Amino acid sequence: MHPRLALTPTLGIILTACASHSGVYAPDCIAYAGDRIELDDGRFAWDKFTDQVEINAEGERVDRYPDYPVSGRYLLSGDRVRFIAETDVSLPELYLVKRGRQHYLLTTAQYATWRETGDFANCALILGDHP
């Protein structure tokens, strides 16, 4: 057997495992404000949403999140996800956690609580279908 042929199935398994966290993460509850993050092949798009509308003195709608959406690259190191934006926006690190068959993105505080107590955050960002 040719050495390259022997490596092909292994490479396919590794690539499939890496891609399993790809997709859109949004709150795992009905949320009126929050984050929506898409991860895809080392790239991300992070947007914020709210149902609150603010009007300025001129009667114009105010953009509550003028720096969003933000896009760029992301790097995985264990559970940690580091975001490298294409703009000067500073983004927090998040943590990718698989619980059962579902993937979640947790904040540092949510991740620490889960690791210390086993309690899982209500309304964490979840991959896939959203309420």
CNS distance restraints for C-alpha pairs under 8 A (distance, minus, plus):
assign (resid   1 and name CA) (resid   5 and name CA) 7.00 0.50 0.50
assign (resid   1 and name CA) (resid   6 and name CA) 7.11 0.50 0.50
assign (resid   2 and name CA) (resid   6 and name CA) 6.64 0.50 0.50
assign (resid   3 and name CA) (resid   7 and name CA) 6.55 0.50 0.50
assign (resid   4 and name CA) (resid   8 and name CA) 6.41 0.50 0.50
assign (resid   5 and name CA) (resid   9 and name CA) 7.80 0.50 0.50
assign (resid   6 and name CA) (resid  10 and name CA) 7.67 0.50 0.50
assign (resid   7 and name CA) (resid  11 and name CA) 6.12 0.50 0.50
assign (resid   8 and name CA) (resid  12 and name CA) 6.21 0.50 0.50
assign (resid   9 and name CA) (resid  13 and name CA) 6.29 0.50 0.50
assign (resid  10 and name CA) (resid  14 and name CA) 6.31 0.50 0.50
assign (resid  11 and name CA) (resid  15 and name CA) 6.14 0.50 0.50
assign (resid  12 and name CA) (resid  16 and name CA) 6.07 0.50 0.50
assign (resid  13 and name CA) (resid  17 and name CA) 6.17 0.50 0.50
assign (resid  14 and name CA) (resid  18 and name CA) 6.25 0.50 0.50
assign (resid  15 and name CA) (resid  19 and name CA) 6.19 0.50 0.50
assign (resid  16 and name CA) (resid  20 and name CA) 6.23 0.50 0.50
assign (resid  17 and name CA) (resid  21 and name CA) 7.96 0.50 0.50
assign (resid  19 and name CA) (resid  40 and name CA) 7.69 0.50 0.50
assign (resid  19 and name CA) (resid  41 and name CA) 6.92 0.50 0.50
assign (resid  21 and name CA) (resid  39 and name CA) 7.49 0.50 0.50
assign (resid  21 and name CA) (resid 103 and name CA) 6.46 0.50 0.50
assign (resid  21 and name CA) (resid 127 and name CA) 7.50 0.50 0.50
assign (resid  22 and name CA) (resid  38 and name CA) 7.37 0.50 0.50
assign (resid  22 and name CA) (resid  39 and name CA) 4.99 0.50 0.50
assign (resid  22 and name CA) (resid  40 and name CA) 5.00 0.50 0.50
assign (resid  22 and name CA) (resid  41 and name CA) 7.06 0.50 0.50
assign (resid  23 and name CA) (resid  38 and name CA) 5.44 0.50 0.50
assign (resid  23 and name CA) (resid  39 and name CA) 5.35 0.50 0.50
assign (resid  23 and name CA) (resid  40 and name CA) 6.24 0.50 0.50
assign (resid  23 and name CA) (resid 127 and name CA) 6.33 0.50 0.50
assign (resid  23 and name CA) (resid 128 and name CA) 6.77 0.50 0.50
assign (resid  24 and name CA) (resid  36 and name CA) 6.96 0.50 0.50
assign (resid  24 and name CA) (resid  37 and name CA) 5.71 0.50 0.50
assign (resid  24 and name CA) (resid  38 and name CA) 4.25 0.50 0.50
assign (resid  24 and name CA) (resid  39 and name CA) 6.49 0.50 0.50
assign (resid  24 and name CA) (resid 126 and name CA) 7.93 0.50 0.50
assign (resid  24 and name CA) (resid 127 and name CA) 5.57 0.50 0.50
assign (resid  24 and name CA) (resid 128 and name CA) 6.03 0.50 0.50
assign (resid  25 and name CA) (resid  36 and name CA) 5.68 0.50 0.50
assign (resid  25 and name CA) (resid  37 and name CA) 5.11 0.50 0.50
assign (resid  25 and name CA) (resid  38 and name CA) 6.09 0.50 0.50
assign (resid  25 and name CA) (resid 104 and name CA) 7.37 0.50 0.50
assign (resid  25 and name CA) (resid 105 and name CA) 7.27 0.50 0.50
assign (resid  25 and name CA) (resid 125 and name CA) 5.31 0.50 0.50
assign (resid  25 and name CA) (resid 126 and name CA) 4.88 0.50 0.50
assign (resid  25 and name CA) (resid 127 and name CA) 4.39 0.50 0.50
assign (resid  25 and name CA) (resid 128 and name CA) 6.51 0.50 0.50
assign (resid  26 and name CA) (resid  34 and name CA) 7.86 0.50 0.50
assign (resid  26 and name CA) (resid  35 and name CA) 6.27 0.50 0.50
assign (resid  26 and name CA) (resid  36 and name CA) 4.72 0.50 0.50
assign (resid  26 and name CA) (resid  37 and name CA) 6.65 0.50 0.50
assign (resid  26 and name CA) (resid 124 and name CA) 7.82 0.50 0.50
assign (resid  26 and name CA) (resid 125 and name CA) 4.71 0.50 0.50
assign (resid  26 and name CA) (resid 126 and name CA) 5.56 0.50 0.50
assign (resid  26 and name CA) (resid 127 and name CA) 6.86 0.50 0.50
assign (resid  26 and name CA) (resid 128 and name CA) 7.98 0.50 0.50
assign (resid  26 and name CA) (resid 130 and name CA) 6.70 0.50 0.50
assign (resid  27 and name CA) (resid  31 and name CA) 6.56 0.50 0.50
assign (resid  27 and name CA) (resid  34 and name CA) 7.07 0.50 0.50
assign (resid  27 and name CA) (resid  35 and name CA) 7.25 0.50 0.50
assign (resid  27 and name CA) (resid  36 and name CA) 7.58 0.50 0.50
assign (resid  27 and name CA) (resid 123 and name CA) 5.24 0.50 0.50
assign (resid  27 and name CA) (resid 124 and name CA) 5.49 0.50 0.50
assign (resid  27 and name CA) (resid 125 and name CA) 4.38 0.50 0.50
assign (resid  27 and name CA) (resid 126 and name CA) 6.09 0.50 0.50
assign (resid  27 and name CA) (resid 130 and name CA) 7.06 0.50 0.50
assign (resid  28 and name CA) (resid 122 and name CA) 7.56 0.50 0.50
assign (resid  28 and name CA) (resid 123 and name CA) 4.57 0.50 0.50
assign (resid  28 and name CA) (resid 124 and name CA) 5.63 0.50 0.50
assign (resid  28 and name CA) (resid 125 and name CA) 5.83 0.50 0.50
assign (resid  28 and name CA) (resid 126 and name CA) 5.58 0.50 0.50
assign (resid  28 and name CA) (resid 130 and name CA) 6.13 0.50 0.50
assign (resid  28 and name CA) (resid 131 and name CA) 6.78 0.50 0.50
assign (resid  29 and name CA) (resid 122 and name CA) 7.85 0.50 0.50
assign (resid  29 and name CA) (resid 123 and name CA) 5.09 0.50 0.50
assign (resid  29 and name CA) (resid 130 and name CA) 7.30 0.50 0.50
assign (resid  29 and name CA) (resid 131 and name CA) 5.85 0.50 0.50
assign (resid  30 and name CA) (resid 131 and name CA) 5.83 0.50 0.50
assign (resid  32 and name CA) (resid  49 and name CA) 7.61 0.50 0.50
assign (resid  32 and name CA) (resid  50 and name CA) 5.42 0.50 0.50
assign (resid  32 and name CA) (resid  51 and name CA) 5.45 0.50 0.50
assign (resid  32 and name CA) (resid  52 and name CA) 7.98 0.50 0.50
assign (resid  33 and name CA) (resid  48 and name CA) 7.41 0.50 0.50
assign (resid  33 and name CA) (resid  49 and name CA) 5.22 0.50 0.50
assign (resid  33 and name CA) (resid  50 and name CA) 3.91 0.50 0.50
assign (resid  33 and name CA) (resid  51 and name CA) 6.41 0.50 0.50
assign (resid  34 and name CA) (resid  48 and name CA) 5.65 0.50 0.50
assign (resid  34 and name CA) (resid  49 and name CA) 5.48 0.50 0.50
assign (resid  34 and name CA) (resid  50 and name CA) 6.59 0.50 0.50
assign (resid  35 and name CA) (resid  46 and name CA) 7.09 0.50 0.50
assign (resid  35 and name CA) (resid  47 and name CA) 5.82 0.50 0.50
assign (resid  35 and name CA) (resid  48 and name CA) 4.46 0.50 0.50
assign (resid  35 and name CA) (resid  49 and name CA) 6.29 0.50 0.50
assign (resid  35 and name CA) (resid 125 and name CA) 7.81 0.50 0.50
assign (resid  36 and name CA) (resid  46 and name CA) 5.88 0.50 0.50
assign (resid  36 and name CA) (resid  47 and name CA) 5.21 0.50 0.50
assign (resid  36 and name CA) (resid  48 and name CA) 6.06 0.50 0.50
assign (resid  36 and name CA) (resid  49 and name CA) 7.64 0.50 0.50
assign (resid  36 and name CA) (resid 125 and name CA) 7.83 0.50 0.50
assign (resid  37 and name CA) (resid  44 and name CA) 6.90 0.50 0.50
assign (resid  37 and name CA) (resid  45 and name CA) 5.72 0.50 0.50
assign (resid  37 and name CA) (resid  46 and name CA) 4.41 0.50 0.50
assign (resid  37 and name CA) (resid  47 and name CA) 6.30 0.50 0.50
assign (resid  38 and name CA) (resid  44 and name CA) 5.38 0.50 0.50
assign (resid  38 and name CA) (resid  45 and name CA) 5.15 0.50 0.50
assign (resid  38 and name CA) (resid  46 and name CA) 6.45 0.50 0.50
assign (resid  39 and name CA) (resid  43 and name CA) 5.89 0.50 0.50
assign (resid  39 and name CA) (resid  44 and name CA) 4.60 0.50 0.50
assign (resid  39 and name CA) (resid  45 and name CA) 6.87 0.50 0.50
assign (resid  40 and name CA) (resid  44 and name CA) 6.21 0.50 0.50
assign (resid  42 and name CA) (resid  73 and name CA) 5.60 0.50 0.50
assign (resid  42 and name CA) (resid  74 and name CA) 5.41 0.50 0.50
assign (resid  42 and name CA) (resid  75 and name CA) 6.79 0.50 0.50
assign (resid  43 and name CA) (resid  71 and name CA) 7.38 0.50 0.50
assign (resid  43 and name CA) (resid  72 and name CA) 5.68 0.50 0.50
assign (resid  43 and name CA) (resid  73 and name CA) 4.31 0.50 0.50
assign (resid  43 and name CA) (resid  74 and name CA) 5.78 0.50 0.50
assign (resid  44 and name CA) (resid  71 and name CA) 5.43 0.50 0.50
assign (resid  44 and name CA) (resid  72 and name CA) 5.56 0.50 0.50
assign (resid  44 and name CA) (resid  73 and name CA) 5.78 0.50 0.50
assign (resid  44 and name CA) (resid  74 and name CA) 6.38 0.50 0.50
assign (resid  44 and name CA) (resid  83 and name CA) 7.83 0.50 0.50
assign (resid  45 and name CA) (resid  69 and name CA) 6.71 0.50 0.50
assign (resid  45 and name CA) (resid  70 and name CA) 5.72 0.50 0.50
assign (resid  45 and name CA) (resid  71 and name CA) 4.32 0.50 0.50
assign (resid  45 and name CA) (resid  72 and name CA) 6.86 0.50 0.50
assign (resid  46 and name CA) (resid  68 and name CA) 7.13 0.50 0.50
assign (resid  46 and name CA) (resid  69 and name CA) 5.49 0.50 0.50
assign (resid  46 and name CA) (resid  70 and name CA) 5.17 0.50 0.50
assign (resid  46 and name CA) (resid  71 and name CA) 6.17 0.50 0.50
assign (resid  47 and name CA) (resid  68 and name CA) 5.49 0.50 0.50
assign (resid  47 and name CA) (resid  69 and name CA) 4.36 0.50 0.50
assign (resid  47 and name CA) (resid  70 and name CA) 6.49 0.50 0.50
assign (resid  48 and name CA) (resid  65 and name CA) 6.84 0.50 0.50
assign (resid  48 and name CA) (resid  68 and name CA) 6.60 0.50 0.50
assign (resid  48 and name CA) (resid  69 and name CA) 7.03 0.50 0.50
assign (resid  53 and name CA) (resid  61 and name CA) 6.97 0.50 0.50
assign (resid  53 and name CA) (resid  62 and name CA) 7.42 0.50 0.50
assign (resid  54 and name CA) (resid  61 and name CA) 5.87 0.50 0.50
assign (resid  54 and name CA) (resid  62 and name CA) 5.45 0.50 0.50
assign (resid  54 and name CA) (resid  63 and name CA) 7.90 0.50 0.50
assign (resid  54 and name CA) (resid  64 and name CA) 7.69 0.50 0.50
assign (resid  55 and name CA) (resid  59 and name CA) 5.53 0.50 0.50
assign (resid  55 and name CA) (resid  60 and name CA) 5.34 0.50 0.50
assign (resid  55 and name CA) (resid  61 and name CA) 4.57 0.50 0.50
assign (resid  55 and name CA) (resid  62 and name CA) 5.64 0.50 0.50
assign (resid  56 and name CA) (resid  60 and name CA) 5.50 0.50 0.50
assign (resid  56 and name CA) (resid  61 and name CA) 6.46 0.50 0.50
assign (resid  56 and name CA) (resid  62 and name CA) 6.32 0.50 0.50
assign (resid  67 and name CA) (resid  89 and name CA) 7.13 0.50 0.50
assign (resid  70 and name CA) (resid  85 and name CA) 6.57 0.50 0.50
assign (resid  70 and name CA) (resid  86 and name CA) 7.46 0.50 0.50
assign (resid  70 and name CA) (resid  87 and name CA) 7.43 0.50 0.50
assign (resid  70 and name CA) (resid  89 and name CA) 7.70 0.50 0.50
assign (resid  71 and name CA) (resid  85 and name CA) 5.65 0.50 0.50
assign (resid  71 and name CA) (resid  86 and name CA) 6.13 0.50 0.50
assign (resid  72 and name CA) (resid  83 and name CA) 7.18 0.50 0.50
assign (resid  72 and name CA) (resid  84 and name CA) 5.65 0.50 0.50
assign (resid  72 and name CA) (resid  85 and name CA) 4.40 0.50 0.50
assign (resid  72 and name CA) (resid  86 and name CA) 4.99 0.50 0.50
assign (resid  73 and name CA) (resid  83 and name CA) 6.08 0.50 0.50
assign (resid  73 and name CA) (resid  84 and name CA) 5.19 0.50 0.50
assign (resid  73 and name CA) (resid  85 and name CA) 6.52 0.50 0.50
assign (resid  73 and name CA) (resid  86 and name CA) 7.91 0.50 0.50
assign (resid  74 and name CA) (resid  81 and name CA) 6.54 0.50 0.50
assign (resid  74 and name CA) (resid  82 and name CA) 5.49 0.50 0.50
assign (resid  74 and name CA) (resid  83 and name CA) 4.47 0.50 0.50
assign (resid  74 and name CA) (resid  84 and name CA) 5.85 0.50 0.50
assign (resid  75 and name CA) (resid  81 and name CA) 5.68 0.50 0.50
assign (resid  75 and name CA) (resid  82 and name CA) 5.17 0.50 0.50
assign (resid  75 and name CA) (resid  83 and name CA) 6.61 0.50 0.50
assign (resid  75 and name CA) (resid  84 and name CA) 7.99 0.50 0.50
assign (resid  76 and name CA) (resid  80 and name CA) 5.77 0.50 0.50
assign (resid  76 and name CA) (resid  81 and name CA) 4.78 0.50 0.50
assign (resid  76 and name CA) (resid  82 and name CA) 6.53 0.50 0.50
assign (resid  77 and name CA) (resid  81 and name CA) 6.55 0.50 0.50
assign (resid  79 and name CA) (resid  95 and name CA) 5.18 0.50 0.50
assign (resid  79 and name CA) (resid  96 and name CA) 5.04 0.50 0.50
assign (resid  79 and name CA) (resid  97 and name CA) 6.48 0.50 0.50
assign (resid  80 and name CA) (resid  93 and name CA) 6.80 0.50 0.50
assign (resid  80 and name CA) (resid  94 and name CA) 6.00 0.50 0.50
assign (resid  80 and name CA) (resid  95 and name CA) 4.56 0.50 0.50
assign (resid  80 and name CA) (resid  96 and name CA) 6.33 0.50 0.50
assign (resid  81 and name CA) (resid  93 and name CA) 5.63 0.50 0.50
assign (resid  81 and name CA) (resid  94 and name CA) 5.18 0.50 0.50
assign (resid  81 and name CA) (resid  95 and name CA) 5.57 0.50 0.50
assign (resid  81 and name CA) (resid  96 and name CA) 6.67 0.50 0.50
assign (resid  82 and name CA) (resid  92 and name CA) 7.53 0.50 0.50
assign (resid  82 and name CA) (resid  93 and name CA) 4.99 0.50 0.50
assign (resid  82 and name CA) (resid  94 and name CA) 6.90 0.50 0.50
assign (resid  83 and name CA) (resid  91 and name CA) 6.36 0.50 0.50
assign (resid  83 and name CA) (resid  92 and name CA) 7.39 0.50 0.50
assign (resid  83 and name CA) (resid  93 and name CA) 6.61 0.50 0.50
assign (resid  84 and name CA) (resid  91 and name CA) 7.76 0.50 0.50
assign (resid  85 and name CA) (resid  89 and name CA) 6.52 0.50 0.50
assign (resid  85 and name CA) (resid  90 and name CA) 7.47 0.50 0.50
assign (resid  85 and name CA) (resid  91 and name CA) 7.60 0.50 0.50
assign (resid  93 and name CA) (resid 107 and name CA) 7.28 0.50 0.50
assign (resid  93 and name CA) (resid 108 and name CA) 7.20 0.50 0.50
assign (resid  94 and name CA) (resid 105 and name CA) 6.13 0.50 0.50
assign (resid  94 and name CA) (resid 106 and name CA) 5.54 0.50 0.50
assign (resid  94 and name CA) (resid 107 and name CA) 5.00 0.50 0.50
assign (resid  94 and name CA) (resid 108 and name CA) 6.19 0.50 0.50
assign (resid  95 and name CA) (resid 104 and name CA) 7.89 0.50 0.50
assign (resid  95 and name CA) (resid 105 and name CA) 5.36 0.50 0.50
assign (resid  95 and name CA) (resid 106 and name CA) 4.99 0.50 0.50
assign (resid  95 and name CA) (resid 107 and name CA) 6.38 0.50 0.50
assign (resid  95 and name CA) (resid 108 and name CA) 6.98 0.50 0.50
assign (resid  95 and name CA) (resid 111 and name CA) 6.64 0.50 0.50
assign (resid  96 and name CA) (resid 103 and name CA) 6.90 0.50 0.50
assign (resid  96 and name CA) (resid 104 and name CA) 5.72 0.50 0.50
assign (resid  96 and name CA) (resid 105 and name CA) 4.76 0.50 0.50
assign (resid  96 and name CA) (resid 106 and name CA) 6.52 0.50 0.50
assign (resid  97 and name CA) (resid 103 and name CA) 5.69 0.50 0.50
assign (resid  97 and name CA) (resid 104 and name CA) 5.18 0.50 0.50
assign (resid  97 and name CA) (resid 105 and name CA) 6.37 0.50 0.50
assign (resid  97 and name CA) (resid 106 and name CA) 7.33 0.50 0.50
assign (resid  98 and name CA) (resid 102 and name CA) 5.61 0.50 0.50
assign (resid  98 and name CA) (resid 103 and name CA) 4.45 0.50 0.50
assign (resid  98 and name CA) (resid 104 and name CA) 6.27 0.50 0.50
assign (resid  99 and name CA) (resid 103 and name CA) 6.36 0.50 0.50
assign (resid  99 and name CA) (resid 104 and name CA) 7.59 0.50 0.50
assign (resid 102 and name CA) (resid 126 and name CA) 7.34 0.50 0.50
assign (resid 102 and name CA) (resid 127 and name CA) 6.89 0.50 0.50
assign (resid 103 and name CA) (resid 126 and name CA) 6.01 0.50 0.50
assign (resid 103 and name CA) (resid 127 and name CA) 5.50 0.50 0.50
assign (resid 104 and name CA) (resid 124 and name CA) 6.74 0.50 0.50
assign (resid 104 and name CA) (resid 125 and name CA) 5.50 0.50 0.50
assign (resid 104 and name CA) (resid 126 and name CA) 4.47 0.50 0.50
assign (resid 104 and name CA) (resid 127 and name CA) 6.09 0.50 0.50
assign (resid 105 and name CA) (resid 124 and name CA) 6.83 0.50 0.50
assign (resid 105 and name CA) (resid 125 and name CA) 5.21 0.50 0.50
assign (resid 105 and name CA) (resid 126 and name CA) 6.49 0.50 0.50
assign (resid 106 and name CA) (resid 110 and name CA) 5.57 0.50 0.50
assign (resid 106 and name CA) (resid 111 and name CA) 5.62 0.50 0.50
assign (resid 106 and name CA) (resid 124 and name CA) 6.25 0.50 0.50
assign (resid 106 and name CA) (resid 125 and name CA) 6.68 0.50 0.50
assign (resid 107 and name CA) (resid 111 and name CA) 6.02 0.50 0.50
assign (resid 108 and name CA) (resid 112 and name CA) 6.10 0.50 0.50
assign (resid 109 and name CA) (resid 113 and name CA) 6.20 0.50 0.50
assign (resid 110 and name CA) (resid 114 and name CA) 6.19 0.50 0.50
assign (resid 110 and name CA) (resid 120 and name CA) 7.33 0.50 0.50
assign (resid 110 and name CA) (resid 121 and name CA) 5.89 0.50 0.50
assign (resid 111 and name CA) (resid 115 and name CA) 6.14 0.50 0.50
assign (resid 112 and name CA) (resid 116 and name CA) 6.01 0.50 0.50
assign (resid 113 and name CA) (resid 117 and name CA) 5.71 0.50 0.50
assign (resid 113 and name CA) (resid 118 and name CA) 6.97 0.50 0.50
assign (resid 113 and name CA) (resid 119 and name CA) 6.46 0.50 0.50
assign (resid 113 and name CA) (resid 120 and name CA) 7.45 0.50 0.50
assign (resid 114 and name CA) (resid 118 and name CA) 4.48 0.50 0.50
assign (resid 114 and name CA) (resid 119 and name CA) 4.96 0.50 0.50
assign (resid 114 and name CA) (resid 120 and name CA) 5.35 0.50 0.50
assign (resid 114 and name CA) (resid 121 and name CA) 7.48 0.50 0.50
assign (resid 126 and name CA) (resid 130 and name CA) 7.67 0.50 0.50
